[in-house]
């Protein structure tokens, strides 16, 4: 595994952890994706989408448990579980992955906007001999 890939995965996992920890917020995938994109500083859509996919794993598990428990209580039939999961699963994936990709794009934009001026060649003083 190359160094760039391992950094991308680490940044995506950090973004996914932020998403899960802030899951009480409605916009937590955007925040988690933005963190991943900010850390990555390039290719924000990709790292944000990876972050969202990783964060979707616990979300999908919770949806299945919730729907299975309450669906069985309400109808007593596992068919309701399958029907509702077929509707809920794509929504959860679209919500998590889509908003995280958007957040990754925003994170890269913020990283470019707030990077240190010393990194920019035009901001160097004439006396700087780097």
C-alpha positions as CSV (number, residue, x, y, z in Angstrom):
1,X,0.0,0.0,0.0
2,X,1.5,3.3,-1.0
3,X,1.9,6.2,1.4
4,X,-0.7,8.3,-0.3
5,X,-3.3,5.6,0.0
6,X,-2.6,5.0,3.7
7,X,-2.9,8.8,4.3
8,X,-6.2,8.9,2.5
9,X,-7.6,6.0,4.5
10,X,-6.4,7.5,7.7
11,X,-8.0,10.8,6.9
12,X,-11.2,9.1,5.8
13,X,-11.3,7.2,9.1
14,X,-10.7,10.4,11.1
15,X,-13.6,12.0,9.2
16,X,-15.8,9.0,9.8
17,X,-15.1,9.1,13.5
18,X,-16.0,12.8,13.6
19,X,-19.3,11.9,11.7
20,X,-20.2,9.2,14.2
21,X,-19.3,11.2,17.3
22,X,-21.3,14.2,16.0
23,X,-24.2,12.0,14.8
24,X,-26.6,13.9,17.0
25,X,-26.2,16.8,14.6
26,X,-28.1,16.6,11.4
27,X,-25.1,17.7,9.4
28,X,-22.5,15.5,10.9
29,X,-21.6,13.9,7.5
30,X,-20.8,17.3,6.1
31,X,-18.6,18.1,9.2
32,X,-16.8,14.7,9.0
33,X,-16.3,15.0,5.3
34,X,-14.9,18.5,5.7
35,X,-12.4,17.3,8.3
36,X,-11.3,14.5,6.0
37,X,-11.0,16.9,3.1
38,X,-9.1,19.4,5.2
39,X,-6.6,16.8,6.3
40,X,-6.3,15.4,2.8
41,X,-5.9,18.9,1.1
42,X,-6.7,17.4,-2.3
43,X,-9.3,15.2,-3.9
44,X,-12.0,16.2,-1.3
45,X,-14.9,14.5,-3.0
46,X,-13.1,11.1,-3.0
47,X,-11.9,11.2,0.6
48,X,-15.2,12.6,1.8
49,X,-17.1,9.8,0.0
50,X,-14.8,7.2,1.5
51,X,-15.3,8.8,4.9
52,X,-19.1,8.7,4.4
53,X,-19.0,5.0,3.4
54,X,-17.0,4.1,6.5
55,X,-19.4,6.2,8.7
56,X,-22.4,4.5,7.1
57,X,-21.5,1.1,8.5
58,X,-22.7,1.9,12.1
59,X,-25.6,3.8,10.7
60,X,-26.8,0.9,8.6
61,X,-26.4,-1.5,11.6
62,X,-28.5,0.9,13.7
63,X,-31.2,1.2,11.0
64,X,-31.4,-2.6,10.7
65,X,-31.7,-3.1,14.4
66,X,-34.2,-0.3,14.9
67,X,-36.4,-1.4,11.9
68,X,-36.1,-5.0,12.9
69,X,-37.1,-4.5,16.5
70,X,-40.0,-2.1,15.9
71,X,-41.1,-3.7,12.7
72,X,-41.4,-7.0,14.4
73,X,-43.3,-5.5,17.3
74,X,-45.7,-3.6,15.1
75,X,-46.5,-6.4,12.6
76,X,-44.9,-9.6,14.0
77,X,-43.7,-10.3,10.4
78,X,-40.1,-10.1,9.2
79,X,-41.5,-9.1,5.8
80,X,-41.9,-5.5,7.1
81,X,-38.2,-5.5,8.0
82,X,-37.1,-6.4,4.5
83,X,-39.5,-3.9,2.9
84,X,-38.5,-1.0,5.1
85,X,-34.8,-1.9,4.9
86,X,-35.0,-1.8,1.2
87,X,-36.2,1.8,1.4
88,X,-34.1,3.0,4.4
89,X,-30.8,1.5,3.3
90,X,-30.4,3.5,0.0
91,X,-31.5,6.7,1.9
92,X,-28.9,6.2,4.7
93,X,-26.1,5.5,2.1
94,X,-27.0,8.5,0.0
95,X,-27.3,10.7,3.1
96,X,-23.9,9.6,4.5
97,X,-21.8,9.3,1.4
98,X,-23.3,12.2,-0.5
99,X,-23.1,14.8,2.3
100,X,-19.6,13.6,3.3
101,X,-18.4,14.0,-0.3
102,X,-19.9,17.6,-0.2
103,X,-18.1,18.1,3.1
104,X,-14.8,16.8,1.6
105,X,-15.1,19.4,-1.2
106,X,-15.7,22.2,1.4
107,X,-12.8,20.9,3.5
108,X,-10.3,21.1,0.6
109,X,-11.6,24.6,-0.2
110,X,-11.1,25.7,3.4
111,X,-7.6,24.1,3.5
112,X,-6.7,26.2,0.4
113,X,-8.2,29.3,1.8
114,X,-6.6,29.2,5.2
115,X,-3.2,27.7,4.4
116,X,-0.2,29.5,5.7
117,X,0.9,32.4,3.5
118,X,4.5,31.3,3.7
119,X,3.6,28.3,1.6
120,X,2.7,30.6,-1.3
121,X,5.6,31.6,-3.6
122,X,4.2,35.1,-4.2
123,X,4.1,35.8,-0.4
124,X,7.8,35.2,0.2
125,X,9.9,38.2,0.9
126,X,12.9,39.1,-1.4
127,X,15.2,38.3,1.6
128,X,13.9,34.8,2.0
129,X,16.4,32.3,0.6
130,X,14.4,29.1,0.6
